[in-house]
Amino acid sequence: MNKKYNKFFVGIIFALLALPMTYFIGISETTTTAGTESITPIPSIQEKSFQDKKFQPLFESWWNSHFAFRKTMLKTKNTIYDWANFGKIHSGSQQTIIQGKENIIYQKVYFNSFKKNCSHIPDNLKKLKDLKNILAKKNIELFVILAPNKAVTYPELIPLRYKYFLGDECKYYDKLEQRITEYGIPVYNAQKLMHDIRKNEDIEPFNKTGTHWNFYGAGRTVQESAKHFNWGDIKIKEIQTQTTPYFTERDFGNLLNLWYKYYPNQTFYKPIFDKVSPLSDTITIISNSFGNEYKKMFIDAGLSNGKLNHYENKPLTSENIPLILKSNKIILIYTDDALITANDQFYKKIDFLLNNIQYITNYKFSDKKRPNNLYTSGLSNPESWGAWSNSDTVEITLTNMPNKNLIIRFDTRGFLEKQRDYQNAKVYINNKYITKWQYKRGKPLPNTVLEVSAKQIKNGEIKIRLEIENPVSPKEIGHNNDGRKLAIGFHTLTVEEK
């Protein structure tokens, strides 16, 4: 009898030891963001591809997705996990996707908005007010759309293991809406709309197998936010249905890698609009992934006149600034989760805009990649601090400049040694002499701020030429073996409206 019990307990121990191994195998399953399992086909071997080393990584990719009954082991692992959780919870896609009740799935990150109090509203939110004020000076309007949170929309289906630790006493969306309104920024709370849709309509705003709003939820948000912001009165003339997802509506469905095909019977809905007159404005949408469906529905509703820019999850760059500055309206679309963490991409983009949008060009000469509207000659390669002049003549050409009075600021330094303690440069703008920069050892730096009138700008171009009188190489003065003809070191260049 004891031997039977020993075998039983040994079997349990081996089973428990095996679970971490199956889990380890499972986390590297290859899938696409659309939720369809991606199984790499076996590549054909050719002598050329083998010699070019193109065959080897393709074969490695095939091997990784086929070895040792990998799919079967994955599904077995997940089935065991489901069984152990009584079918109420399953973690997939490296534990970021959670299966709740009635086969609904969430991203775990959406649970962050459930807090016992509102102490987690970051002070960074006040940066929106600063951004609004800067944009207002440039006649650009700022709007905020609080995209919904699936966990907040369907709290009753959250797995008990998570729900036990969660609470929505804070009413975080309402607090965000209130705070943003206090800053004088037009804001639309799409989470309220999701609750209204669930309460009063027969169509759900999210699909079970997608973690983003569906096209119906996004379309209704476009309709109601347009009304809220006085952009137009959009009417839905019909609801289109199909049994396959539109675009990313089932985005994470198959990432769970369950034993059964995770595709519950669903009908997918898409509103068809009576198109309204398009806005005459140039629109810029800056968002996380929720902006994708909003943008598509925005266009379908006829609100766009074709002048629409959209920046999603990638960081903004200096190359984006000229287009953003041509906008009449900027729409920020983010879920509450993005506004909770002070280091989230939402605040990083706000910081970037605050640091750059007041400038038409804001360039560090230490950057290896230059803006598309900046051309230089006569400079050395960038260094960690900036770049030296390396010629008798330095030319800096700015294109795509607005026909306005501008201020151009240079941050510079001179190459000054005991053997050559001065440097001089004549400054020309579009071939007209403007001033002289004089650098002297032990003396203050010259004023390198240039004012350019709209009349001086020719076809959007400003050409700045520096005629340097006395460059010298470090080798000539016995400083080192550097043979470059140095005179002026350039740190930064900014262009702003006067």
C-alpha positions in Angstrom: 0.0 0.0 0.0 2.8 2.4 0.9 4.5 1.6 -2.4 1.4 2.6 -4.3 1.3 5.9 -2.5 5.0 6.4 -3.1 4.5 6.0 -6.8 1.6 8.3 -6.7 3.5 11.1 -5.0 6.6 10.6 -7.2 4.3 10.9 -10.2 2.9 14.2 -8.8 6.4 15.5 -8.2 7.5 14.7 -11.8 4.4 16.4 -13.2 5.1 19.5 -11.2 8.7 19.5 -12.4 7.6 19.1 -16.0 5.3 22.2 -15.9 8.1 24.8 -15.8 9.8 23.0 -18.7 6.6 23.1 -20.8 6.1 26.7 -19.8 9.7 27.6 -20.9 9.0 26.0 -24.3 5.8 27.8 -24.6 6.9 31.4 -24.2 8.8 31.5 -27.5 5.9 30.4 -29.8 5.9 32.6 -32.9 2.7 34.5 -33.7 1.7 37.6 -35.4 0.0 40.6 -33.8 -3.2 39.7 -35.7 -3.4 36.6 -33.6 -2.8 34.0 -36.3 -0.2 31.3 -35.6 2.8 31.8 -37.9 4.4 28.5 -38.8 7.5 28.9 -40.9 7.7 26.7 -44.0 10.8 24.6 -44.6 13.1 26.5 -46.9 14.5 25.0 -50.1 18.2 24.5 -50.0 20.3 25.9 -52.9 24.1 26.2 -53.1 24.0 30.0 -53.5 21.7 30.6 -50.6 23.8 28.3 -48.4 27.0 30.1 -49.3 25.3 33.6 -48.9 24.2 32.4 -45.4 20.5 33.2 -46.2 19.4 29.5 -45.9 20.7 29.0 -42.3 18.5 31.5 -40.5 15.5 30.4 -42.5 16.1 26.8 -41.5 16.6 27.8 -37.9 13.3 29.6 -37.9 11.6 26.5 -39.4 13.3 24.2 -36.8 12.2 26.5 -33.9 8.5 26.2 -34.9 8.5 22.4 -35.5 10.9 20.6 -33.2 9.9 17.9 -30.8 6.1 18.1 -31.2 6.3 21.7 -30.1 2.7 22.7 -30.9 1.4 19.7 -29.1 3.5 20.4 -26.1 2.3 24.1 -26.1 -1.3 23.1 -26.2 -0.9 20.4 -23.6 0.8 22.9 -21.3 -2.0 25.4 -21.7 -4.7 22.8 -21.3 -3.2 21.8 -18.0 -3.1 25.4 -16.9 -6.7 25.9 -17.9 -7.7 22.8 -16.0 -5.8 23.9 -12.9 -7.6 27.2 -12.9 -11.0 25.6 -13.4 -11.3 27.1 -16.9 -11.7 30.6 -15.5 -8.3 32.0 -16.3 -5.5 31.4 -18.7 -2.3 33.3 -19.3 -0.9 33.4 -22.8 1.5 35.4 -24.9 4.2 35.5 -22.2 1.6 36.0 -19.5 0.3 39.4 -20.8 -3.0 38.0 -22.2 -5.5 36.9 -19.6 -8.5 34.7 -20.4 -11.5 35.6 -18.2 -15.0 34.2 -17.8 -17.1 33.3 -20.9 -13.9 33.0 -23.0 -13.3 36.8 -22.9 -9.6 37.9 -23.1 -7.9 41.0 -21.6 -4.4 42.4 -21.6 -3.2 42.3 -18.0 -2.0 45.9 -18.3 -5.6 47.1 -18.4 -6.1 46.1 -14.8 -3.8 48.9 -13.7 -6.7 51.4 -13.7 -8.4 49.6 -10.8 -7.1 51.3 -7.7 -8.5 51.9 -4.3 -7.9 55.7 -4.5 -6.8 58.3 -7.1 -3.3 59.0 -5.7 -1.9 57.4 -8.9 -2.9 60.3 -11.1 0.5 61.7 -12.1 1.4 65.3 -11.8 2.7 65.1 -15.3 -0.8 65.5 -16.6 -0.5 69.3 -16.1 2.0 69.2 -19.0 -1.1 69.1 -21.2 -2.0 72.6 -20.2 1.5 73.8 -21.2 1.2 72.1 -24.5 -2.3 73.6 -25.1 -0.9 77.1 -24.5 2.0 76.7 -26.8 -0.3 75.3 -29.6 -2.8 78.1 -29.1 -0.1 80.6 -30.0 0.3 78.8 -33.3 -3.5 78.6 -33.9 -3.5 74.8 -33.3 -6.3 73.3 -31.3 -5.7 70.4 -28.9 -8.3 67.6 -28.2 -8.0 64.6 -26.0 -10.0 61.3 -26.4 -9.9 58.9 -23.5 -10.0 55.6 -25.3 -11.8 52.9 -23.3 -10.3 50.1 -21.2 -11.7 46.6 -21.8 -11.3 45.6 -18.1 -13.3 48.6 -17.0 -15.9 47.9 -19.6 -16.3 44.2 -18.6 -15.4 44.1 -14.9 -17.8 41.2 -14.2 -15.8 38.9 -16.4 -12.4 39.5 -14.9 -11.0 36.3 -13.4 -11.5 36.0 -9.7 -7.8 35.8 -9.0 -7.4 39.3 -10.3 -10.8 40.8 -9.3 -10.1 40.1 -5.7 -7.3 42.7 -5.6 -9.1 45.2 -7.8 -11.5 48.0 -7.1 -12.9 51.0 -9.0 -13.8 53.3 -6.1 -11.5 55.8 -7.7 -13.5 56.1 -10.9 -10.3 56.9 -12.7 -11.7 57.8 -16.1 -14.0 60.4 -14.5 -11.1 61.9 -12.5 -9.0 62.1 -15.7 -11.9 63.8 -17.6 -12.4 66.3 -14.7 -8.7 67.1 -14.5 -8.2 67.6 -18.3 -11.4 69.8 -18.4 -10.0 72.0 -15.6 -7.0 72.7 -17.9 -9.4 74.0 -20.5 -8.8 71.2 -23.0 -11.7 69.7 -24.9 -11.9 66.0 -23.8 -14.2 63.2 -24.7 -14.6 60.2 -22.3 -15.1 57.2 -24.5 -15.3 54.9 -21.5 -18.7 56.5 -20.6 -19.9 55.7 -24.1 -18.9 52.0 -23.7 -21.0 51.7 -20.6 -23.9 53.4 -22.4 -23.6 51.0 -25.3 -23.6 48.0 -23.1 -26.6 49.3 -21.2 -28.7 50.5 -24.1 -27.7 48.7 -27.3 -27.5 45.1 -28.5 -24.0 45.3 -30.0 -20.9 45.0 -27.8 -18.2 47.7 -28.2 -15.4 45.0 -27.8 -15.1 41.5 -29.2 -14.3 38.6 -26.9 -11.1 37.7 -28.7 -9.8 41.3 -29.2 -8.3 43.6 -26.6 -9.1 46.8 -28.5 -12.5 48.3 -29.2 -14.1 46.8 -32.3 -15.1 48.8 -35.3 -18.5 49.4 -33.9 -17.0 50.8 -30.6 -14.6 53.0 -32.6 -17.2 54.1 -35.0 -19.6 55.1 -32.3 -16.8 57.0 -30.6 -16.1 58.9 -33.8 -19.8 59.7 -34.1 -20.2 60.9 -30.5 -16.9 62.7 -30.2 -17.6 64.6 -33.4 -20.9 65.8 -31.9 -19.2 66.6 -28.6 -16.5 68.7 -30.3 -18.9 70.3 -32.9 -17.2 68.7 -35.9 -20.4 67.4 -37.4 -23.6 65.5 -36.9 -22.8 62.0 -38.2 -25.6 59.5 -38.9 -25.3 55.7 -39.2 -27.3 54.5 -42.1 -26.7 50.8 -41.6 -24.7 48.2 -39.6 -22.6 45.9 -41.7 -22.0 42.3 -40.3 -19.8 39.4 -41.1 -18.5 36.3 -39.3 -14.8 37.1 -39.7 -13.0 39.9 -37.9 -12.4 43.3 -39.4 -8.7 44.2 -39.4 -7.3 43.6 -35.8 -10.6 42.8 -34.0 -9.4 39.4 -33.0 -5.9 40.6 -32.4 -4.8 38.3 -29.5 -7.3 35.4 -30.0 -4.8 32.8 -31.1 -1.9 34.0 -29.0 -3.3 31.9 -26.2 -2.3 28.7 -28.1 -5.2 26.7 -26.6 -5.9 23.1 -27.4 -9.1 24.1 -29.1 -9.1 26.8 -31.7 -9.8 30.0 -29.8 -12.4 31.5 -32.0 -15.8 31.6 -30.3 -18.7 32.1 -32.6 -19.1 35.9 -33.0 -20.7 38.4 -35.3 -18.5 41.3 -36.2 -20.2 44.7 -36.7 -19.1 47.8 -38.6 -21.1 51.0 -38.9 -21.7 52.5 -42.4 -22.1 56.3 -42.2 -24.0 58.9 -44.1 -20.9 61.0 -44.8 -20.7 64.5 -43.6 -18.9 67.5 -45.0 -15.2 67.1 -44.3 -13.4 69.4 -41.9 -11.3 72.0 -43.8 -8.5 71.5 -41.3 -5.3 69.5 -41.4 -5.7 66.9 -38.6 -2.9 65.2 -36.7 -3.7 62.1 -34.6 -1.2 61.1 -32.0 -2.2 57.9 -30.2 -1.5 54.4 -28.9 -3.0 51.5 -30.9 -6.6 52.7 -30.3 -6.0 55.5 -32.7 -5.8 53.0 -35.6 -9.5 52.1 -35.7 -10.5 55.7 -34.8 -8.6 57.0 -37.8 -10.3 54.5 -40.1 -13.7 55.4 -38.9 -12.9 59.1 -39.0 -12.1 58.8 -42.7 -15.1 56.5 -43.3 -17.4 59.2 -41.8 -16.1 61.7 -44.3 -14.5 64.0 -41.6 -11.1 63.9 -43.3 -10.3 66.1 -46.3 -7.3 64.0 -47.0 -4.9 66.1 -44.9 -4.6 63.7 -41.9 -1.4 62.6 -40.2 -1.3 59.8 -37.8 1.6 58.9 -35.4 0.9 55.7 -33.4 3.2 53.8 -31.0 6.6 54.9 -32.3 8.4 57.9 -30.7 8.0 61.2 -32.5 11.1 62.6 -34.3 12.3 66.0 -35.4 11.2 65.1 -38.9 7.6 64.9 -37.8 7.6 68.5 -36.4 7.2 70.5 -39.7 4.0 68.4 -40.5 2.6 68.7 -37.0 3.1 72.5 -37.1 1.0 72.6 -40.3 -1.9 71.1 -38.4 -5.0 73.0 -37.3 -6.1 70.3 -34.9 -4.1 67.7 -32.8 -6.1 64.8 -31.3 -4.5 62.7 -28.6 -6.1 59.3 -28.2 -4.9 57.1 -25.3 -6.3 54.6 -22.8 -6.2 55.4 -19.1 -3.2 53.1 -18.6 -1.0 55.3 -20.7 -1.8 58.3 -18.5 -1.1 56.5 -15.2 2.7 55.9 -15.6 4.8 59.1 -15.7 7.3 57.4 -18.0 4.8 56.1 -20.5 5.1 57.0 -24.2 2.1 59.4 -23.8 4.2 61.7 -21.5 7.4 61.2 -23.6 5.5 62.5 -26.6 4.2 65.4 -24.7 7.7 66.2 -23.5 9.0 65.9 -27.1 6.3 68.3 -28.3 7.0 70.8 -25.5 10.7 70.7 -26.3 10.3 71.0 -30.1 7.0 72.3 -31.3 7.9 75.9 -30.4 10.8 75.6 -32.8 10.5 75.2 -36.6 13.9 73.5 -36.4 15.7 72.2 -33.3 18.9 70.5 -34.2 21.9 69.2 -32.3 25.1 69.1 -34.4 26.1 65.9 -32.5 23.2 64.1 -34.2 24.3 61.9 -37.1 20.9 62.1 -38.8 19.9 65.6 -39.9 16.4 66.9 -40.5 15.2 66.7 -44.1 15.1 70.5 -44.3 18.7 71.1 -43.2 21.8 70.9 -45.4 25.4 71.7 -44.4 28.8 71.9 -45.9 32.2 72.7 -44.5 31.7 70.8 -41.2 33.5 67.8 -39.8 31.8 64.6 -38.8 29.6 64.9 -35.6 31.2 64.4 -32.3 29.6 63.8 -28.8 29.4 67.6 -28.2 28.7 68.9 -31.7 30.8 69.5 -34.9 33.7 71.6 -35.9 34.0 73.8 -39.0 36.6 72.3 -41.3 36.9 74.8 -44.1 37.3 78.5 -44.9 33.5 78.5 -45.8 30.6 76.9 -43.9 27.2 76.8 -45.5 24.0 75.9 -43.6 20.8 75.9 -45.7 17.3 75.6 -44.2 14.4 74.7 -46.5 10.6 74.5 -46.1 10.7 77.6 -43.9 7.4 79.6 -43.3 7.1 83.0 -44.8 7.3 84.7 -41.4 9.8 86.7 -39.4 12.1 84.2 -37.7 14.8 84.0 -35.1 17.8 81.7 -35.7 19.8 80.8 -32.6 23.3 79.2 -32.8 25.1 77.8 -29.8 28.8 77.8 -30.7 32.3 78.0 -29.4 35.7 79.0 -30.9 38.8 76.9 -31.4 41.1 79.0 -29.2 44.6 78.0 -28.1 47.5 80.1 -26.8 49.1 79.9 -30.2 45.8 81.1 -31.9 43.7 82.9 -29.4 41.1 84.4 -31.8 38.8 83.4 -34.6 36.7 85.6 -36.9 33.8 84.8 -39.3 31.7 87.0 -41.6 28.0 85.9 -41.7 25.9 86.2 -44.8 22.2 85.3 -45.2 21.1 84.6 -48.8 24.4 86.3 -50.0 23.8 89.5 -48.0 26.3 90.4 -45.3 24.7 90.5 -41.9 27.3 90.5 -39.1 30.7 89.3 -37.9 31.3 86.7 -35.2 34.5 87.3 -33.2 35.9 84.8 -30.8 38.7 85.8 -28.4 40.4 83.8 -25.7 39.2 85.0 -22.3 36.4 87.1 -23.8 32.6 86.5 -23.9 31.2 84.5 -26.8 29.8 86.6 -29.7 26.1 87.1 -30.2 25.1 84.3 -32.6 21.4 85.1 -32.8 20.2 86.0 -36.3 16.9 87.7 -37.1 15.5 86.9 -40.5 12.6 88.9 -41.9 9.9 87.2 -44.1 11.2 89.3 -47.1 14.6 87.7 -46.8 13.2 84.2 -47.2 13.3 83.1 -50.9 11.0 80.2 -51.8 11.1 78.9 -48.3 14.9 78.8 -48.2 17.4 80.5 -45.9 21.1 80.1 -46.8 23.5 81.0 -44.1 27.2 81.3 -45.2 30.1 81.8 -42.8 33.4 83.1 -44.4 36.0 82.2 -41.8 39.1 84.4 -41.8 41.7 82.4 -39.9 41.1 78.6 -39.4 44.0 76.6 -38.1 44.7 73.0 -37.6 45.8 71.6 -34.2 48.8 70.1 -36.0 50.0 73.5 -37.2 50.2 74.9 -33.7 51.8 71.7 -32.3 48.7 70.7 -30.3 48.3 67.2 -31.8 48.3 65.5 -35.2 44.8 66.6 -36.2 45.1 68.2 -39.6 41.6 69.7 -39.8 41.3 73.4 -40.3 39.2 74.3 -37.2 37.6 77.6 -36.2 34.1 77.4 -34.9 32.4 74.5 -33.0 28.6 74.2 -33.5 26.5 72.8 -30.6 22.9 73.5 -31.6 20.7 75.4 -34.0 17.1 76.4 -33.4 14.6 78.3 -35.6 11.5 79.9 -34.1 8.9 82.5 -35.0 9.7 86.0 -33.9 
